[in-house]
Amino acid sequence: MPQEKIKTYCRFCHAYCPMQATVEDNRLIAIEPDTDNAVYGGYTCIKGRQLVEQIYHPTRLQQSQKQQPDGGFTNIASEQALDEIAAQLQSILKAYGPRSIASYNGTYSYQNSASHAVARAFHKAIDSPSYYASVTIDQPAKVAIGPARMGWWNAGSHMWCDSDVAMIIGNNTLVSHYSIPGGIPSFSPFNALREGKKRGVKVICIDPRVTEVAARSDLHLQVTPGQDAALLASIIQVIISEALYDEAFCQEHTVGFAELTRATAGFTPEAVAAAAGIPAQQIYKAARLFAAGPRGSAVTGTGPEMGPHPNLLQHLVQALNAICGRHYREGERLPNPGVLTPPAPRRAQATSPQPQWLTDGTRSRVAPDIGEVFVLSPYGPQGEMPTAVITDEMLLPGDGQIKALICVGGNPLLAWPDQEKTLKALQGLDLLVCIDIKMAATAQLADYVLAPKICLEREDVTLLTDIWHDQPYSQYTSTVVEAEGDKIEEWEFFWEIGRRMGLALELDNGPLDMQRKPQKYELLQNITAGSRVPLADIRATDGGAVYPVDDVIIQAADPETRGQLDLYPPGLQEELAAAYEDMQPTDTQAWPHLLISRRMKNTYNSTGPELSLLGSKGTTNPAYMHPQDLAALDIADGELIEIASAHGSIPAIAAASEDIKSGVISMSHCWGGSPDPAAGSDARIREMGSNTNRLIDNRHAAEKYSGMPRQSTIPVKVSKSSQPSDRVQ
């Protein structure tokens, strides 16, 4: 057959860059940017351009695997594997109850628009609340706790396209390709930043590193790790004390302004400057520049959200946007109301806090103040158990103990905090099932590993990013190449198991046929029922497009339903006091360095180094340190070192970097292998990196509501490795 050009989009990460595939005889020959796409302008990143190799990589699973008594694996037909898994789940359900069956839906599960919906339907059908996802590893405060405590503005915050200023706190979109609306868009981010600055957007960056975003900002506050919340409180203090806030908005739409004023009064720039490691004048400048706006938002990223005081930090960011009135108002046009979501009026009003979302859901057995968190969706709040304590739920005996785990598109052994505990918890399960393209670290512990299709082998639509764009954009992709071997989609697993267990699965918009397996398109029709643009129209369009949906003009508030944003919710005073206490000088002799997280261009969490071009960029996660710090420790660039915390220690490769503050170590997470000494991971550090989660106690400094531990800004000490030097010249 002649070669065929097919428009599609990448799903290596959440950016969904449009691409054009060249196919011949059901084989992917080449993948390249779709230069016809006006929104992305032909942009793709280095990771997405490796999809050809990823599909045909020799380590990719072609069929399901079953662990044998000797620990090895053998091929098993997916139908037989599903039969056996369903029978075991049925037995576990009968013996231990619904809560004993859990699923963890990792980062890659988000790249299949049907995966989470069907997984949730499975949990609902067996009445199990044990639904976990990667979003609660690093940002439960952003997606759940913050809105529940303060409330939210129905019309949304200012997006990048309408902004005069943007405050970017610990988010390096130019590398991570991730941002929420209001920050630098993750879709062709370099171009978005250039165009924004060209039209006059002022960018304020708060980050301990001179990141790619920081280097292009108008003002960079190179904050000491862990002082982000105090710095935000100080910026709020300046804006209030200098009367730079939106008084009319605060009076009409907020409560707690006077209390917030009193609570932040002590966070003057002079008081915060020393702890934050920046001049007081920079804090004044940042506050005045942001307040001047007049439009634009403050947004956070994974780094500070994984550090100290994430609940407080998120609240202060929301409060900063609120007191400056950075929300769409009556009569204004919403840039993107969504293509795949149902039409609904958008009003210039707040929804009041929903404190019941923090207390009324299923409680963790670990601690009474930790439990189910609720993430907003077009169909209302959806509950998730916090991943921070899933290992404890596996290890703690008694009613509700997790006995079976279904891991979808994730790698818990590398991703979950407290790696030693994670290993013990996974090994103690009665049943561990992984859906993974390769025998990753977690898959090597599984009873069954099912081989999934990857993005170009399945049709899909850009549901996840539907309201992230600053215009009504969407794309449907057909299957580019049919999957070879014996592979399934993630959603098919839950449907097949449900059918075998005699369950009735129901999505938000209606039940699934449990006798005839739905087509993927039928599932997506169910999920997007009532959307502004019919799914059929998007499917019929070749490539991504901006759709001519009716303008959504923000309507006046409804007196019957309008609420108020709470600037001073219960518990805020104690959180501010803790942040203030952390500003005070402490003895750092035992732990003189702070280890923070970072993103790397050639990886997406634990995926990337196995691909040849990405691997050529580096197969380890170096411990980046300032050259002066390395010199003081007599450590050479590229030398093997040991990093120790109060909880554990790891080997690492030292790397000199002047873009980081002295006293700070910057290291990417989700690297390395099993902590079991028999695995020999530490001896292979140069080819697989080291896992920073070994340094973390998942119950130390745990946040209220989510149980989230401190995973960044970890006090550590650094020394030369006791192992013989293997420095590569």
Residue, then its C-alpha position, 0 to 999 in steps of 0.5 A: m500500500p502507498q504511504e499515507k499521511i495522517k494528522t494526529y496529536c502527541r500524548f507523551c505528555h499533557a501538551y497534546c502537540p499536533m503531529q503528522a504521521t507517515v504510515e505504510d502497511n500499518r507501520l509508522i514510518a515517521i512522525e513530524p509536527d503538523t505545520d498546518n496547525a495555526v494554534y501550535g505553529g508546528y511546535t513539538c518537543i523532543k520527547g514527542r518526536q520519539l514516538v516511532e521508536q517508542i512504538y517499536h522499542p524492543t523493551r515494549l511489551q507485546q503481550s501480557q505477563k504473569q509472574q511465576p513462583d520463581g519470580g520470573f514472568t511468562n506470556i499469558a493471553s490477555e483474555q486468560a489474564l483477565d479471567e484470572i484477575a477477575a476471579q481473584l478480585q471477586s474473592i478479595l471483594k467477598a473476603y475483605g470488602p469493597r475498600s480492599i480493592a484499589s486502583y492507582n491511575g498514574t500520569y499516563s492514564y490521563q492521556n486516554s480520555a476514557s480511562h478515568a471515567v471507566a475506572r471510576a465507574f468500576h469503583k462505583a459499581i463495587d462501592s470502593p472509595s479506594y480510587y487514587a491518582s497521581v494528581t494527589i501526589d503533588q497538587p491536591a491543594k490546587v485541585a481540591i483543598g484550595p477551592a474547598r476552603m476559599g470557594w471559587w469564582n464562577a467566571g474564572s481567573h484571567m487567562w494568559c491571552d488577556s493578561d498584563v502581568a503573570m506571576i509564575i511561582g515554581n513553574n517552568t513551563l518551557v521545560s515541563h510543558y505544564s501550566i494551568p490557565g493564567g500561566i504561560p500556556s503549555f501549547s508552544p510555550f516558547n512562542a506563547l511567552r514571546e508573543g506575550k512579552k511582545r504585547g507587553v505582559k510583565v512576567i514575575c518569576i519566583d523560583p530558587r533556580v534561574t530556570e528557562v522561565a526565570a531567565r526570560s522574566d521581567l523580575h526574578l525573585q530567587v527565593t530560598p526553598g521553603q519560603d514561598a508561602a512567607l513571600l506570598a504573604s509579604i506580597i499580600q501585606v504590601i498590596i494591602s498596606e499600600a491600598l493597591y488591592d481592588e477595594a470594590f471587589c473585596q467588599e462585594h465578593t469576599v469575607g475575611f479581608a480584615e482578618l487576612t490584613r491582620a494575619t499578614a501584617g507581620f510578613t513585611p518585606e523587611a521581615v521576610a527578606a532575610a529568610a527568603g534570601i532576596p532584597a526587600q526591595q524586590i518584594y515591594k517591586a513584585a507586589r507593585l508590579f502585580a497589583a498594577g496589572p490591571r489584569g493577570s493571574a498568579v499560578t503555582g507549579t509542582g516545585p513549591e506545591m511539593g514543598p512546605h506549607p502547600n495548603l497555605l501557599q495555594h490559599l495565598v495565591q488564590a487570595l492574591n488573585a482575589i484581592c486584586g480582582r483578577h477574575y472575569r466580570e459581568g459583560e466580559r467575554l470568556p476566551n474559551p468556554g470549552v468545546l467538549t463541555p456542556p453549555a452553561p451560564r457563567r456568572a460574575q459571582a463566587t461559589s462559597p467554600q465547601p468545607q464539607w468536602l474536606t470532612d464528609g468523604t471517606r476518612s483515611r484509616v491513618a489519621p482522622d484529618i486525612g481523607e477523600v478530597f474532591v476535584l471539580s469536574p463539569y459534572g460536580p465534585q469527584g472524590e479521590m483518596p490521597t495517594a500520600v497515605i496509600t502505602d499506609e492503607m496497604l500496610l495497616p491491618g484491619d477492616g478496609q486494608i487494601k489487598a489488591l491494587i490495579c496500577v494504570g499508567g503509573n510507576p508507584l515504586l518510583a513515584w510515591p513518597d517513602q520508597e522503602k515503605t512503598l516497596k514493602a507495601l507493594q510486596g505485601l499485596d494479595l494481588l498487584v496488576c499493572i498496565d504498562i508498556k514495559m517491565a518498569a520497576t513496579a511492573q517487576l513486582a506485579d502478579y500480572v502485567l497487561a500490555p496496553k496500546i499507546c497513543l498512536e494505536r488508539e483514537d482519542v480527543t483532547l478532553l483533558t486540555d479542553i479548557w486549558h487553551d485560550q480559545p475554543y480548540s479541540q482535536y480528534t484523532s483516529t487510530v494511526v496504526e493498529a496495535e500489533g500483538d495482544k494489547i488492550e486499552e486501559w478503559e477496556f481492562f475495567w470494562e472487561i473485569g466488570r463484565r466478568m464480575g457481573l457489574a453494571l458500569e455507569l458513567d456520568n452521562g449514562p450506563l455502559d452496555m455490559q454485554r457488547k463492548p462499546q466502541k471507543y467513539e461510543l464511550l467518548q460520545n457518552i463522556t462528552a454528551g451535550s458538548r458545545v460542539p458535537l463530537a461527530d463534528i470534531r471527529a470529522t475535522d482533519g486535524g486540530a481546529v478552533y471552533p466557532v462556538d457562540d461567545v460566552i459573555i459573563q452574566a450578572a450574579d444570581p442573588e439566589t446562588r451568589g456566595q463569597l470567597d473566604l480570605y481567612p478560612p479556619g486554620l489559616q492563622e495556624e498555618l501562617a504562624a508555622a510559616y512565620e516560625d520557619m522564617q526564623p534562623t535555625d541551626t543548619q549544621a546537621w543538614p546544611h543543604l535543601l534538596i528541591s525537585r526539578r523537571m528535565k527536558n528529556t524525560y517525562n517522570s520515569t519515561g524517556p531514558e530508554l529511548s535512544l535520542l532521549g538517553s543520549k541527553g543523559t541517563t541519570n538525574p544529576a544532583y545540581m549544586h552551585p560550584q562554590d558548594l562543590a568546591a567547599l566540599d572538595i567534590a568535582d563535577g561528575e563525581l559520585i556523592e552521597i545525599a543523606s536526610a534524616h530518613g535515608s540516603i541515596p547515591a547521586i552524581a554531582a553536577a555544577s550549575e550556577d543557576i541555583k542558589s548556594g545551599v540548594i541541591s536540585m534533582s529530578h524525581c521518579w528516577g532510579g530503580s528498586p531500593d531492594p539491595a538485591a536489585g543492584s540499583d545503586a551500582r547502576i546510578r549512571e545508567m538509571g539515576s537515583n530515587t529521591n523518594r528514599l529521602i522522604d518519610n511519607r508521614h513527616a510534616a504531613e499536610k492536613y486533609s491530604g496527608m501530603p508529605r514534604q517532597s521538596t525542600i528536604p534538609v540533607k547533607v552531602s558527602k563524597s561517596s564511600q564507594p570508589s570513584d567512577r567519575v566519567q571524564 
